[in-house]
Amino acid sequence: MLGFMQSAIAYIIAFPLVILVVVTVHELGHFWAAKACKVEIEKFSIGFGRAIVSWRDRDGVQWQIGWLPLGGYVRFAGDENAASVPDQQDLASLRTAIERREGQAAVSRYLHFKPLWQRAFIVVAGPLANFVLAIVLFAALLGVFGETVRRPVISGVNAGSPAAAAGFRQGDVILSADGRTVKNFGELETYALLRSDVPIRFKIERDKQTLELVATPALVEVSDGFGGSQKAGELGFGAPPLIANVEPGSAADKAGLRRGDLVQKADGAAIGSFEDLTQHVAQSGGRPIAFDVYRDGATIQVLATPRLQTRPDAAGKPSTRLLLGVAGGLPASDVQRVRYNPVEALAGGVARTWDVLETTVYYLGRVIRLEVSAEQISGPIGIAKTSGQLAQAGAAGAADFPSMLLGSAVALIWLSAILSVSVGFMNLLPIPVLDGGHLLFYAYEAVARRPLGARLQAAGYRVGLALLLSFMLFATWNDLQRLSVFKFFGGLFS
């Protein structure tokens, strides 16, 4: 029963809830800015479609909750008429109509007759609200829960990887990457993720000396942790070849391997990471392997014979392969639990919001320059899938329903913060129909001292809408490809 409820929450509630929060806050940014500038507002809708519930506040604004909870909108007085794409003639006609209907004083309450700076402020307030929301959500999570981070110490280096080719060794402490201070291992992995085939200059500390190394992340398929994969840059810093757990009755247990053992060699070949150990076992063909193991200050030899066992793979599917029956882990000294006071949490929220924004801009820049594929861009289907998977991952292992809700909520709050940054940034792009497009028209008006012609604005909106729809179709195509939908239907007719 608990599992069914978990799945229902994950896939029925998670996606609409995340989208509703992010988009509603965006529209509230426009709403509050308009109220501050004394612009008359007709309606604020949470969700789309026919209203389930509606009411009017004391200022006459109609508030409603639509039946489709996938966003929202704010409608200003004068919207959906000729002044939606105004030129001088349209504005003159609208002014005359307002004065005839409501009196001359009413003109100043309409958005299109507000000073240019106020109109620009109302437009930019939507994306700004998204950035503020992200900061608040990140700060709240850091302040309440803190975080567990891995120190930027190299515990393992995969054989044949870019890191190995660059000369990295176990024990190296990474100080900076391209001049940016590296505070934890997560920052390093994120930085390399989008920099496939781009050389990164590292400053490291080794044996109390400062050295410089250059490594170029390779583009590889990496697991997304939810049964799928994506192409990303990887340096090859693996987990240490440290045995954190030995399965009772396994090949490792019978051979005498223990928790805390550090594997140095396998059949005379150096083992630089737990990934190297796993690969060597998989390629052994089931024959005995001679291990050199560091234990209690001395190196000992252990002979172990892998066995064929069925275990879930990275995608969660049953897989039969050669295994020793050991699990890896990190030395306790490499992991830190960090707590934040309110000021530190707020600073952390700002830093993480900036990191997400910078990463988004960098990736789109590489896509535009045709340096990387755009196949990682996700649309509504991908976001829905991620929302459900994160909600389930957050609830995994929960002993009761309240704990399950808390775990899912934390995961979805983190996703909402990331999406809020993306929505804020995307809306600032200079594409008509987006907030950035309005700002572009306002910039022209500021220079030319008159609005852009109505026909040109209307054409711009049509082009912008076509671009936006094309982008959504492309992102949806990526989502369907990742879900193997086309492969599935192709298999039905092959």
BATIVO-691176 format. One line per 4 residues: for each residue x, y, z of C-alpha. Coordinates in steps of 0.1 Angstrom, whole numbers, plus 5000, padded with zeros to 4 digits. Example, Ala and Ser with C-alpha at 12.3 -4.5 7.8 and 13.67 -1.06 7.14 Angstrom:
5123/4955/5078 | 5137/4989/5071 .
This chain:
5000/5000/5000 | 5028/5024/5009 | 5046/5016/4976 | 5014/5024/4957 .
5009/5057/4974 | 5045/5066/4968 | 5041/5059/4931 | 5009/5079/4929 .
5025/5109/4946 | 5055/5107/4924 | 5039/5107/4890 | 5004/5123/4896 .
5012/5151/4920 | 5050/5158/4917 | 5052/5173/4882 | 5021/5196/4883 .
5031/5207/4918 | 5066/5217/4907 | 5054/5235/4876 | 5026/5252/4894 .
5049/5266/4921 | 5076/5278/4897 | 5052/5294/4871 | 5029/5309/4897 .
5057/5327/4915 | 5069/5340/4881 | 5034/5355/4875 | 5032/5368/4911 .
5064/5387/4903 | 5046/5405/4874 | 5015/5410/4897 | 5033/5426/4926 .
5054/5449/4904 | 5022/5460/4886 | 5005/5466/4919 | 5035/5487/4931 .
5032/5508/4899 | 4994/5511/4903 | 4985/5492/4871 | 4950/5480/4869 .
4948/5442/4870 | 4918/5422/4858 | 4926/5386/4866 | 4952/5364/4882 .
4948/5327/4874 | 4965/5298/4891 | 4963/5270/4864 | 4947/5272/4830 .
4912/5265/4816 | 4878/5269/4831 | 4878/5281/4867 | 4871/5256/4895 .
4871/5283/4921 | 4871/5321/4916 | 4867/5352/4938 | 4874/5389/4937 .
4895/5408/4961 | 4888/5443/4974 | 4907/5459/4945 | 4884/5442/4920 .
4910/5416/4908 | 4895/5383/4899 | 4914/5354/4913 | 4908/5319/4900 .
4921/5283/4901 | 4919/5266/4867 | 4913/5229/4862 | 4947/5224/4844 .
4974/5230/4871 | 5003/5235/4848 | 5011/5272/4854 | 4992/5305/4856 .
4989/5340/4842 | 4981/5376/4851 | 4959/5397/4828 | 4962/5435/4829 .
4935/5460/4819 | 4937/5466/4782 | 4952/5432/4773 | 4937/5412/4744 .
4929/5442/4723 | 4948/5463/4697 | 4971/5477/4723 | 4986/5443/4729 .
5010/5452/4700 | 5007/5489/4702 | 5020/5517/4678 | 5011/5553/4681 .
4978/5550/4663 | 4967/5521/4685 | 4976/5539/4717 | 4958/5570/4706 .
4926/5550/4699 | 4929/5531/4732 | 4934/5564/4751 | 4903/5578/4735 .
4882/5548/4743 | 4893/5547/4779 | 4886/5584/4784 | 4852/5581/4769 .
4844/5550/4790 | 4861/5557/4823 | 4873/5593/4823 | 4907/5609/4817 .
4921/5599/4851 | 4917/5562/4843 | 4943/5563/4815 | 4972/5563/4840 .
4960/5529/4854 | 4966/5511/4821 | 5000/5493/4816 | 5005/5507/4781 .
5004/5543/4793 | 5029/5538/4822 | 5064/5553/4819 | 5088/5530/4800 .
5108/5522/4831 | 5077/5510/4850 | 5067/5487/4821 | 5102/5473/4819 .
5102/5468/4857 | 5069/5449/4856 | 5082/5427/4828 | 5116/5419/4845 .
5099/5412/4878 | 5087/5378/4867 | 5122/5363/4860 | 5135/5382/4891 .
5108/5364/4912 | 5121/5331/4899 | 5156/5339/4909 | 5145/5350/4944 .
5124/5318/4947 | 5155/5297/4939 | 5176/5315/4964 | 5149/5311/4991 .
5145/5274/4984 | 5182/5266/4983 | 5188/5286/5015 | 5159/5269/5033 .
5172/5234/5025 | 5208/5244/5035 | 5196/5261/5067 | 5173/5232/5078 .
5192/5201/5066 | 5227/5213/5059 | 5246/5191/5034 | 5271/5162/5033 .
5300/5170/5010 | 5331/5152/4999 | 5364/5170/5003 | 5383/5177/4970 .
5408/5149/4976 | 5415/5124/4949 | 5407/5090/4964 | 5408/5070/4931 .
5420/5074/4895 | 5405/5051/4868 | 5431/5035/4846 | 5432/5049/4811 .
5411/5079/4821 | 5418/5116/4813 | 5427/5121/4850 | 5453/5093/4848 .
5467/5107/4815 | 5471/5141/4832 | 5491/5126/4860 | 5467/5128/4889 .
5474/5105/4919 | 5456/5093/4949 | 5459/5118/4977 | 5461/5149/4955 .
5441/5178/4968 | 5425/5199/4942 | 5427/5236/4950 | 5413/5252/4918 .
5400/5245/4883 | 5406/5272/4857 | 5412/5296/4885 | 5380/5288/4904 .
5384/5276/4939 | 5371/5240/4944 | 5355/5236/4977 | 5341/5201/4974 .
5342/5171/4950 | 5306/5178/4938 | 5317/5212/4924 | 5345/5195/4905 .
5322/5169/4889 | 5296/5195/4879 | 5323/5217/4864 | 5337/5188/4843 .
5302/5176/4833 | 5296/5202/4806 | 5333/5206/4795 | 5339/5175/4774 .
5369/5180/4751 | 5377/5213/4769 | 5411/5214/4786 | 5408/5223/4823 .
5438/5237/4842 | 5440/5224/4877 | 5461/5236/4907 | 5467/5208/4931 .
5486/5202/4964 | 5508/5171/4965 | 5532/5163/4993 | 5530/5199/5005 .
5539/5212/4970 | 5516/5231/4946 | 5515/5217/4911 | 5496/5225/4879 .
5480/5198/4858 | 5458/5199/4826 | 5431/5174/4820 | 5405/5172/4793 .
5372/5155/4802 | 5361/5128/4778 | 5325/5126/4765 | 5310/5093/4779 .
5277/5078/4787 | 5271/5081/4824 | 5241/5069/4845 | 5216/5095/4856 .
5209/5074/4887 | 5173/5067/4876 | 5177/5039/4851 | 5188/5061/4822 .
5219/5076/4809 | 5232/5108/4794 | 5264/5120/4776 | 5286/5141/4798 .
5322/5151/4804 | 5341/5128/4828 | 5376/5130/4841 | 5378/5095/4856 .
5381/5103/4893 | 5368/5071/4908 | 5360/5059/4943 | 5390/5046/4962 .
5396/5008/4960 | 5385/5006/4996 | 5364/4977/5007 | 5336/4992/5028 .
5315/4961/5032 | 5319/4923/5025 | 5288/4902/5018 | 5287/4872/5041 .
5294/4839/5023 | 5306/4857/4992 | 5339/4849/4973 | 5355/4879/4991 .
5344/4866/5025 | 5357/4831/5019 | 5390/4845/5006 | 5395/4866/5038 .
5390/4901/5025 | 5378/4925/5052 | 5361/4958/5057 | 5387/4986/5055 .
5411/4967/5032 | 5426/4989/5005 | 5432/4970/4972 | 5465/4980/4957 .
5470/4955/4929 | 5452/4927/4911 | 5473/4901/4893 | 5502/4925/4895 .
5482/4953/4878 | 5478/4986/4898 | 5443/4993/4910 | 5437/5030/4911 .
5400/5030/4919 | 5370/5008/4929 | 5359/5011/4893 | 5392/4995/4882 .
5387/4967/4907 | 5351/4961/4894 | 5364/4960/4858 | 5392/4937/4865 .
5369/4912/4883 | 5344/4914/4853 | 5372/4906/4829 | 5387/4878/4849 .
5367/4850/4833 | 5360/4835/4867 | 5396/4825/4874 | 5413/4831/4908 .
5427/4867/4912 | 5458/4875/4933 | 5452/4907/4952 | 5478/4929/4970 .
5459/4944/4999 | 5470/4970/5024 | 5458/4962/5059 | 5469/4974/5094 .
5500/4991/5080 | 5512/4961/5059 | 5506/4947/5025 | 5493/4911/5023 .
5483/4888/4995 | 5448/4874/4991 | 5436/4849/4965 | 5399/4852/4956 .
5377/4836/4928 | 5348/4857/4915 | 5314/4840/4912 | 5285/4846/4887 .
5257/4864/4906 | 5225/4882/4896 | 5223/4917/4909 | 5206/4949/4898 .
5227/4970/4875 | 5230/5008/4874 | 5196/5009/4856 | 5180/4988/4883 .
5176/4958/4860 | 5187/4922/4870 | 5221/4914/4855 | 5242/4883/4859 .
5279/4890/4861 | 5311/4880/4879 | 5313/4895/4915 | 5334/4893/4946 .
5307/4904/4970 | 5323/4936/4981 | 5310/4972/4982 | 5331/5003/4980 .
5331/5035/5001 | 5349/5066/5010 | 5373/5071/5039 | 5355/5089/5068 .
5380/5117/5066 | 5369/5126/5030 | 5333/5132/5040 | 5321/5162/5059 .
5287/5172/5073 | 5282/5209/5070 | 5257/5230/5089 | 5248/5266/5080 .
5235/5295/5101 | 5208/5318/5085 | 5234/5341/5069 | 5255/5313/5056 .
5224/5295/5042 | 5213/5327/5024 | 5248/5331/5009 | 5248/5295/4999 .
5214/5300/4982 | 5227/5329/4962 | 5258/5309/4952 | 5239/5278/4941 .
5214/5300/4921 | 5243/5316/4904 | 5260/5283/4897 | 5228/5269/4881 .
5225/5301/4860 | 5261/5300/4849 | 5259/5263/4840 | 5228/5269/4819 .
5243/5298/4800 | 5275/5279/4794 | 5257/5248/4781 | 5235/5268/4758 .
5265/5287/4745 | 5283/5254/4736 | 5251/5242/4719 | 5248/5274/4698 .
5285/5271/4689 | 5278/5234/4678 | 5304/5222/4703 | 5281/5198/4720 .
5248/5180/4711 | 5215/5195/4722 | 5201/5161/4730 | 5203/5167/4768 .
5177/5195/4766 | 5145/5182/4782 | 5108/5192/4777 | 5077/5187/4798 .
5079/5149/4795 | 5115/5148/4807 | 5107/5172/4836 | 5077/5150/4845 .
5098/5119/4845 | 5125/5136/4866 | 5099/5149/4891 | 5085/5115/4896 .
5118/5098/4899 | 5131/5124/4924 | 5100/5121/4945 | 5104/5083/4946 .
5141/5085/4953 | 5135/5110/4981 | 5109/5086/4996 | 5130/5055/4992 .
5136/5037/5025 | 5110/5057/5044 | 5096/5037/5073 | 5062/5055/5073 .
5041/5078/5052 | 5051/5111/5069 | 5088/5102/5064 | 5080/5094/5028 .
5064/5128/5023 | 5093/5146/5039 | 5119/5128/5017 | 5098/5135/4985 .
5093/5171/4995 | 5130/5178/5000 | 5138/5163/4966 | 5111/5183/4948 .
5120/5215/4965 | 5156/5211/4952 | 5142/5204/4917 | 5119/5234/4920 .
5148/5257/4928 | 5168/5245/4898 | 5137/5248/4874 | 5130/5282/4888 .
5164/5295/4877 | 5159/5279/4843 | 5125/5295/4838 | 5138/5329/4849 .
5167/5327/4825 | 5146/5314/4795 | 5121/5341/4799 | 5148/5367/4796 .
5159/5355/4762 | 5152/5382/4736 | 5125/5363/4719 | 5091/5379/4713 .
5062/5364/4734 | 5088/5359/4762 | 5096/5386/4788 | 5129/5392/4770 .
5111/5400/4738 | 5091/5427/4755 | 5123/5442/4769 | 5137/5441/4734 .
5107/5461/4721 | 5111/5485/4751 | 5147/5490/4742 | 5137/5500/4707 .
5111/5524/4721 | 5137/5540/4744 | 5160/5547/4715 | 5135/5556/4688 .
5112/5575/4713 | 5082/5556/4699 | 5069/5520/4700 | 5079/5497/4672 .
5052/5495/4645 | 5023/5472/4653 | 5028/5451/4621 | 5065/5445/4630 .
5056/5436/4666 | 5028/5412/4654 | 5053/5396/4630 | 5079/5393/4658 .
5053/5376/4680 | 5045/5351/4653 | 5082/5343/4647 | 5088/5341/4685 .
5059/5318/4690 | 5071/5296/4661 | 5106/5294/4677 | 5092/5286/4711 .
5069/5258/4697 | 5098/5244/4676 | 5120/5244/4708 | 5093/5226/4727 .
5089/5200/4700 | 5126/5194/4698 | 5128/5190/4736 | 5098/5166/4735 .
5116/5146/4708 | 5146/5143/4730 | 5124/5131/4759 | 5107/5105/4737 .
5141/5093/4724 | 5155/5089/4760 | 5124/5069/4769 | 5129/5047/4739 .
5094/5053/4727 | 5103/5052/4690 | 5124/5020/4695 | 5094/5004/4712 .
5069/5012/4684 | 5096/5003/4658 | 5099/4969/4675 | 5061/4963/4672 .
5063/4964/4634 | 5097/4948/4628 .
